[in-house]
Amino acid sequence: MFSLHNVEKRFGDLVAVAGIDLNVPVGTTLALIGASGSGKSTVLRLMLGLEQPDSGEVRFAGDPVTDQNIERIRQSVGYVIQEGGLFPHLSTRDNIALLARHQGWDHERQRQRIEQLCELTHFPSSGLARRPAQLSGGQRQRVALMRALMLDPEVLLMDEPLGALDPLIRFELQNELRDVFGRLNKTVVLVTHDLNEANFLASELVLMRDGGIEQRGDLDGLRNAPATDFVAHFLRAQHLMGDSDDDRGSN
Amino acid sequence: MGFAVAAALCGASSLALAEAEFVVGSKSFTESVVLAELARKAAERDGVELGHHRELGGSRILFEALKQGEIDVYPEYTGTLIHELLASTASEIRTHAEINHALEPLGLQALAPLGFENTYALGLKREKADELGLASISDLASHPALKFGFSSEFMDREDGWPGLSQRYGLAPDWVRGMDHDLAYRALESDEIHVLDLYSTDADIAYYNLTTLKDDRRFFPEYKAFFIVRSDLRTRSPKLMRALESLSGAVSEEAMVAMNARVKLDRESEANSAAAFLGMQNEAGGDTRFDRIVATTFDHLTLVAISLFAAIAVAIPLGIAAARLPGLGATVLAVTGVLQTLPSLALFVFMIPLFGIGAAPAIVALFLYSLLPIVRNTHAGLTGIDPALRDSAMALGLPPARRLAWIELPLASHSILAGIKTAAVINVGTATLAALIGAGGYGQPILTGIRLDDTSLILEGAVPAAVLALLAQSAFNQFERWLGWEISGD
């Protein structure tokens, strides 16, 4: 769906993304993991055209991303960020319906779709009239997910979607997200620094370091055959070397 | 664009003047207003309607307005004309014929003198003069501790303080420029001891002053006369005859009496002039309520037009400034410089471009209102949380929709605060617009200061303060109605 070809992105002297190739096939759930500053969020932003590559090329469904097609691409991609990125001046309902409104959906169609999404994300419809500031952190992320899914996009890009939540809510939402991913069968790229979460939600992991890709594979692959010392070190640091995620079951 | 709006709508506030084909102007002191009324009543007697642009802010403003054709006639004095308005003329001017020779290329003409002279003089309280034994200006040299308060014009003019102090060798410890009418108040409370005055001032008797003899004959002569546009003779021979009928007809005693009727007896300038001409008093006269309604209308017109024009221009400018950082720096710098110009100076700068009256005032107020709105629009837009801006982009909304649905609403508090600031400043600054003939609440304030009439000052000052408060609370109300507040979690 998305592919990066020898993409480099610098911010001043800092190399955020160091000439990487990355292919995200249709239907995969891919997690970008790594320490903060490793370039994983920048990869998402490059895919959405929020950053322009200094060299190399980003493609969507085989076509190079350009100024001309970027809006259409963005509309077929759902994007969720850490604090939700909800607009404080709009009600929950208006936040969710924004893009549908732009595309001229009639009121009834909007209402039905939002009802579906509430069911999918376990969001109480009584909260639709509220402003984002009146919602809990977990509910805000549900709303952000609904907004991302409103037009039923082919791809979901999620940048630390659960990063700001306390552990209990985070655990609950991890389960729900996996449920949603499983039901909708979308292409997903998830950025997280939490290996446990990445493994739980994604079928493939991409470990990044200093803007480069250290290793790509599933958790077993990384664990059993770490490509570099860093991979081994990273896994050990996350307490997963030799241990397992059995309490959650693995995919 | 604001200029066009201002120019198109400027007629609104000078309704009364718009009806009159010919207009007389006056400076903001009593004698000038009385003489203009004298011209108006004399014209009325001969069946010509003459409008009156009252109490404009200085000789230069009147002179420019006359050259521009904004007014057709105003009362002037030989000394002022020769030493101030024609000071740049190469040849020395002494006689009336020489004055007219200098005025001719400007399309202006001085009519024959009215008959009295109103020269500068220095005065102080009679008891103080007696106590110190002062009779002439040269006596002042031995009393450097006396405090001198002079009208600002007198402070600057070569025929005023600079030349006078040199001629008499005066070097007092304390000299300040101040409004002439306020100087009388300062004299009353002994904050100053010596002031400049005009020899026909009713105040000389009112405040019981001694005038000091100009024993070294420094002050030039200040004969009063009407100065007109040369084309007036062909445009209205009748009006010209009415004005010329006043030449040589006003003695010094008559002028002092007319001034005293206004200043001391609280009669209107119109009635004082009418009495001199043996005409009936004007019927009725406006009640205080009528006047407040009229000044409110003028003031609101000035504020509303300039503010709306500023909003229409400043918000797009602010948006452009936020979008293009290079342009932004320039726009903020230019509007910032405009803001630092003293408001009276800005008003006066507008006269060569827009004449006198509401138009230049509206343009000046418009320029003043730009900065707060541009700056707050810029700050509001650039201050939006980058995560929200990215979210709007990532949704795939086109730029115009992002601006309308997301960015402007998020910046609306800041923008509204800018508009509120502009409105409140505007209401206050518009009181100065009376100095260039735009009317509004500044008019009763000016007249009140001139006539030493506190109730008249309050008639302008109180509504101006109330209007500023109303504007403020209206905006607060609007903000609340607009709804959302950024509250913490």
Interface residues (C-beta under 8 A of the other chain):
Chain A: R45 L48 G49 L50 I70 E71 R72 I73 R74 Q75 V77 Y79 I81 E83 G85 L86 F87 P88 H89 L98 L99 H102 R131 A133 G137 R147
Chain B: A387 L388 D390 S391 A392 M393 A394 L395 G396 L397 P398 R401 W405 I406 P409 L410 S412 G483 W484 I486 S487 G488 D489
